[in-house]
Amino acid sequence: MKLVYFAWVRERVGRPEEQVEPPAEIRTVADLVGWLRGRGEEYAYAFENPGVVRAAIDRVHAKPDAPIAGAAEIAFFPPMTGG
C-alpha cells in the first residue's frame, strides 16, 4: 500500500510517500501507526503522539480503529484549521 505524509508529518518522516507491505497482523490505522513507530526514530518522532495525527484511507478520513484491508493509499497529516 502507498503511504503519503503531509506537513510536519512528512518533515519528520523525511519523505513525502512510500510503498509498504505491513505484516498481516496490522489490521487498523492504529496498528499501522504502531508498526510505523517501530521502523525508526524518524517515525517514532512523527507519531510520538498518535492521537494528534489524522489519517485518510483512499482519501476518506478514518478513525484509528478503521480497518486498512484493501486500502490502496493511506495518508497521514496533522490537524488542520480553517479560516
MIGUNU-644140 format. One line per field, with one value per residue (C-alpha): residue number from 1; x, y, z; chain; residue in one letter. Coordinates in nm, 4 decimals. Layout:
N
i <- [NUM  ...]
xx <- [X  ...]
yy <- [Y  ...]
zz <- [Z  ...]
ch <- [A  ...]
aa <- [A  ...]
REM end
This chain:
83
i <- [1  2  3  4  5  6  7  8  9  10  11  12  13  14  15  16  17  18  19  20  21  22  23  24  25  26  27  28  29  30  31  32  33  34  35  36  37  38  39  40  41  42  43  44  45  46  47  48  49  50  51  52  53  54  55  56  57  58  59  60  61  62  63  64  65  66  67  68  69  70  71  72  73  74  75  76  77  78  79  80  81  82  83]
xx <- [0.0000  0.1048  0.1577  0.1513  0.2735  0.1746  0.3037  0.5158  0.4496  0.6338  0.9130  0.9655  0.9489  1.1794  0.9844  0.6544  0.5420  0.6453  0.5217  0.4961  0.3721  0.2789  0.2610  -0.0747  -0.1457  -0.1600  -0.5349  -0.6283  -0.4948  -0.3819  -0.1979  -0.0279  0.0825  0.2249  0.4105  0.5461  0.6701  0.8895  1.0525  1.2986  1.3458  1.2074  0.8776  0.8755  0.9161  0.6455  0.3958  0.5087  0.1555  -0.0636  -0.3825  -0.2783  -0.2007  -0.5043  -0.5433  -0.7341  -0.7892  -0.8250  -0.8960  -1.1670  -1.0984  -1.0584  -1.0580  -0.7782  -0.9934  -1.0711  -0.9654  -0.6930  -0.7527  -0.7737  -0.6558  -0.4563  -0.3447  -0.3283  -0.2416  -0.1232  -0.1493  -0.1640  -0.4895  -0.5770  -0.7581  -0.9683  -1.0077]
yy <- [0.0000  0.3570  0.5808  0.9570  1.2061  1.5730  1.8870  1.8258  1.4502  1.4495  1.6645  1.4316  1.1103  1.2635  1.1635  1.2543  0.8981  0.5343  0.1856  -0.0583  -0.4085  -0.4236  -0.7656  -0.9456  -0.8704  -0.4960  -0.4526  -0.0967  0.2558  0.2414  -0.0870  0.0711  0.3730  0.1439  -0.0566  0.2586  0.3902  0.0816  0.1407  0.4033  0.7177  0.9424  0.7505  0.7418  1.1200  1.1736  0.9572  1.0353  1.1492  0.9235  1.0953  1.4126  1.2711  1.2221  0.9563  0.9111  0.5787  0.6175  0.9890  0.9398  1.0478  0.7459  0.6855  0.4889  0.1738  0.1808  -0.1363  -0.0946  -0.4185  -0.3466  0.0136  0.1431  0.4619  0.5839  0.9460  1.0912  1.4589  1.6887  1.8517  2.1491  2.4687  2.6592  3.0263]
zz <- [0.0000  -0.0546  0.2470  0.1981  0.4567  0.4764  0.6528  0.9641  0.9494  0.6128  0.7537  1.0492  0.8458  0.5848  0.2751  0.1088  0.0404  0.0294  -0.0590  0.2327  0.2988  0.6658  0.8322  0.8221  1.1883  1.1114  1.0657  1.1662  1.1307  1.4948  1.4303  1.1285  1.3305  1.5977  1.3352  1.1721  1.5086  1.5344  1.1959  1.3169  1.5177  1.2435  1.2505  1.6307  1.6264  1.3617  1.5502  1.9062  1.9869  1.7723  1.8911  1.7104  1.3645  1.1393  0.8709  0.5481  0.3750  -0.0002  0.0552  0.3177  0.6759  0.9020  1.2766  1.4466  1.4627  1.0887  0.9050  0.6439  0.4493  0.0782  0.1093  -0.1855  -0.0078  0.3496  0.4154  0.7440  0.8309  1.1336  1.2399  1.0239  1.0964  0.8520  0.8050]
ch <- [A  A  A  A  A  A  A  A  A  A  A  A  A  A  A  A  A  A  A  A  A  A  A  A  A  A  A  A  A  A  A  A  A  A  A  A  A  A  A  A  A  A  A  A  A  A  A  A  A  A  A  A  A  A  A  A  A  A  A  A  A  A  A  A  A  A  A  A  A  A  A  A  A  A  A  A  A  A  A  A  A  A  A]
aa <- [M  K  L  V  Y  F  A  W  V  R  E  R  V  G  R  P  E  E  Q  V  E  P  P  A  E  I  R  T  V  A  D  L  V  G  W  L  R  G  R  G  E  E  Y  A  Y  A  F  E  N  P  G  V  V  R  A  A  I  D  R  V  H  A  K  P  D  A  P  I  A  G  A  A  E  I  A  F  F  P  P  M  T  G  G]
REM end
